[in-house]
Amino acid sequence: MRRIALRAYAIYEARIGKMPGPALDDYAARIAAGESYVLCDAGDIVGLLVLEIDGARILIDNLAVDPDAQGRAFGATLLAFAEDRAAALGFTQVELYTNAMMHENIAWYARHGYEETRRVREKGYDRVYMAKALGVQPRGRA
């Protein structure tokens, strides 16, 4: 997971002035907490997803696809999985954030139905938060 994150976020380091936060995450802790998922293709891990549940919200903390595997809808597959998982857990919307300098990501999420909700300076990064309503009825969380 760390290898994919480092490769996926490396292109943004010069633009932001430092490595994006998700590239430096503690993936062993994420795995132990049950917050991480991987996507495999032909036996290779090609993408990762980190979902955080924080009280009444579910947050996509990280969604990354290996640069060599991009352009094959793996990101959309991970995003759909996150939305399905959130709905199965009874959430009515999914939230995420991306760096304000990652214009491509902001546009990509918007094309997938996410709307900007706020911009904040957080943990030393300028972040854009976005959310998408899932269109499901709330229920008890599993």
Steps between C-alpha positions, in 0.01 A plus 500: 500500500778740590672437164183581309434811707854629454486439124152647459570817697858564385381711205348751744802549724652783293164670450410496871853548628501180703375145474120481542392369839341172384830389351652510850217318679558209739350223289572228755279689746233550231497127427485415871205740544310337213493828306692398190410316182702410193404437141685226314539434130661178380636439851660844538377772733411793274305725733417577858218649700493622860157556653466665841187492709491794737175505692219587263716532188700281269801652330708385206836586650697362209427361156805437282579300189850402392603730211571197279139383548324833452258551214330162547212611729662361814442831679131489408483141624648599836270801525192286428618250762534780757149624422352148517679433829374829646143422393523147645608653830199733497666826402305736275805682364871455448756771570855534374776753475776573256772759483393834354793479257379168361271658242470175303368316806247770581367486143499117501299482821258764368443285189408216738234705678698655786442864593739728682389570857790698646868595476722489805864517604555175687812310611712738294304448176233698314215253464179496303223296660234350278191287560252289309151403609439128460123501468446228759282495806691518829509180703696354787872463431656157489 
